Amino acid sequence: MSETDPNADRAATIERLSERLSGFAQGIGMSGNEAREIIKRVIEADPAAGDGDLLAKARTWMLIALA
């Protein structure tokens, strides 16, 4: 039985979500670095959530950050 590195899993999730949200972030005028930071915070807030939930939360948090 092999153990997975949680940091490696988190980094992979951040990368995957960043790629999927890059067009959205550009469309609202957010830099890639700002979007990546929000994605990191979303994952930290709910590390057990699936990609769909994380994507929805990240979009919402990005829109809130613009206000």
N, C-alpha and C positions, 0 to 999 in steps of 0.2 A: 504494500500500500504506500503510495507516494503522497506526500503533503504538498499542497500548492502554496506558493509564497503570496500572502495577502497583498503585499506591496506590488508585486508583479501583476496580480489580478487587477488591482486598482489602477495601475498605470495603463494596462491594456484597455480597461473600461473607459478611462479618461480619453485615450486616443480614439477609440471607436466612437464615442459620443461626440467628440470634437469634430471628427470627420463628418458625421451625420448632421451636425448642427451648424457647420461652417456657412452654408448658404443663408440660413436663417439669421445668424449673427451678422453677416455682411449686409443683409437686407435691412436690418434695423440700425445699421451704422455702428456696430460694436466691434472692437478689435478682437483678434484671435486670442490675445493674452487675457483680455477681460472675460471672454467667453469661457476659456479654459479654467480660469479661477472660479467662476460660478459653477462650472461642472464639477470641479473638485469639491466645492462646498456642498453641492447637492448630494454627491456620493457619500460624503462624511455624515450628512444628516440622516441618510437612510441607506446604509451599506447593503442591506438585504434586498432592496428593491430591484426589480427587473429593468431591462433597458427601456421598455416602453414607459414605465412610470418615471424613470430618471429623465428621459427626454422631455416628457410633459412638464415635470417640475423645473427643469433647466430652462425651458422656453418661458415659463411663467416668471421665474426669477430674473431672467434677462430683461423681460418687459418691465418688471418692477424696478430694475436698476436704472432704466431710462427715465423714470419719473423724477 
